[in-house]
Amino acid sequence: MAEIVLHHYPASPYAEKIRAIFGFKGLAWKSVTIPAVMPKPDVVALTGGYRRTPVLQIGADIYCDSGLIARAIEDYAPSPTLFPYGDTLALSAITSFAEAVLFNNAVPLAFTPHTLKVFFPDVTPEFMDTFRKDRAEMRKGGTVRRGPINENRATMLHFLPKIESQFKDGRPFVLGSSACLADFGLYHTLWPVWRAPGVRAILNPFPKTDAFVERIAKLGHGAPTAIDSAKALEIAKTSKPATIDRGIATELEDLKLGEMIEVLPVDYAYDPVKGELLSATADEIVVRRTDPRAGTLHVHFPRVGYELRKAS
Ligand SMILES: N[C@@H](CCC(=O)N[C@@H](CS)C(=O)NCC(=O)O)C(=O)O
């Protein structure tokens, strides 16, 4: 099978979810460090417009969104499994809650002018300004609320005792004695708070939660080898996407397989990816597109959390 390449940057919590999964599975992988802000020409050459982090590449197959990326890694390397207790509502609910609620309260607490150096060691006032503007632009018109810091702290303090109670009776992971996908979803949303000096003190009354974050962090990141984005584009161009024998069409309404469509997130960063619809199941959308530098690619999106519509 083709090599597995992660496009990411160190400060990204969603990328940390995937790096920790590499650690859990003991995988070797190729690492492309991408810009944290737009423009990202080499990322967009692969995805067709999607700009969020991380992106996974297996040859000429490109996977967008950490939820689908985790499942692609599970298929690539099934053991140890991310689903020791099955693929249940509890697993989806914990992950969605962590990413929809905790993430948006943890990030503003952790990423402050005082802590930014931990996440971005080369930070300059100019970069901070660019970063702020980039994120404001990315969230424009989006559905995600970023409230004031007192609200962020109160929300975390509301949920932390509930998180702590998951680890009762010495249980090391959220659903039991084995780690599952929900652990990685919860881990990466707490990780910025846990890493930020001073901010971590909010976890002091919740020692089991603090120890849980540390436990996952200690899994490491597997064995990354750095490559540059030009090499990743060359890998894409010289690979063939995995065959889709027969496209599946679920709930397509007036759309048809083979039609030109576009896919974009429903929550923020509304950059449409245009291409030919190859497959649409209840789990995944696959789009075929060709890029002058990356060749013909299959770009994969999760079905949930993404809009699929006729190309405009
Ligand atoms: N639902 C997406 C969310 C990804 C996301 O929002 N990632 C942040 C970084 S942690 C991002 O894309 N920030 C803007 C950027 O990196 O350009 C996923 O699960 O991958």
PDBQT file of the ligand as one rigid body, heavy atoms in Angstrom, charges set to zero:
ROOT
HETATM    1  N1  LIG A 401     -13.765  19.077  11.585  1.00  0.00    +0.000 N 
HETATM    2  C1  LIG A 401     -12.399  19.334  11.222  1.00  0.00    +0.000 C 
HETATM    3  C2  LIG A 401     -11.894  20.577  11.969  1.00  0.00    +0.000 C 
HETATM    4  C3  LIG A 401     -10.440  20.898  11.660  1.00  0.00    +0.000 C 
HETATM    5  C4  LIG A 401     -10.006  22.263  12.176  1.00  0.00    +0.000 C 
HETATM    6  O1  LIG A 401     -10.808  23.168  12.435  1.00  0.00    +0.000 OA
HETATM    7  N2  LIG A 401      -8.701  22.410  12.305  1.00  0.00    +0.000 N 
HETATM    8  C5  LIG A 401      -8.142  23.708  12.636  1.00  0.00    +0.000 C 
HETATM    9  C6  LIG A 401      -6.724  23.515  13.187  1.00  0.00    +0.000 C 
HETATM   10  S1  LIG A 401      -6.717  22.585  14.692  1.00  0.00    +0.000 SA
HETATM   11  C7  LIG A 401      -7.986  24.504  11.375  1.00  0.00    +0.000 C 
HETATM   12  O2  LIG A 401      -8.222  23.989  10.309  1.00  0.00    +0.000 OA
HETATM   13  N3  LIG A 401      -7.554  25.748  11.473  1.00  0.00    +0.000 N 
HETATM   14  C8  LIG A 401      -7.304  26.523  10.284  1.00  0.00    +0.000 C 
HETATM   15  C9  LIG A 401      -6.132  26.047   9.505  1.00  0.00    +0.000 C 
HETATM   16  O3  LIG A 401      -5.316  25.220   9.965  1.00  0.00    +0.000 OA
HETATM   17  O4  LIG A 401      -5.968  26.533   8.392  1.00  0.00    +0.000 OA
HETATM   18  C10 LIG A 401     -11.564  18.104  11.534  1.00  0.00    +0.000 C 
HETATM   19  O5  LIG A 401     -12.021  17.249  12.330  1.00  0.00    +0.000 OA
HETATM   20  O6  LIG A 401     -10.474  17.926  10.960  1.00  0.00    +0.000 OA
ENDROOT
TORSDOF 0
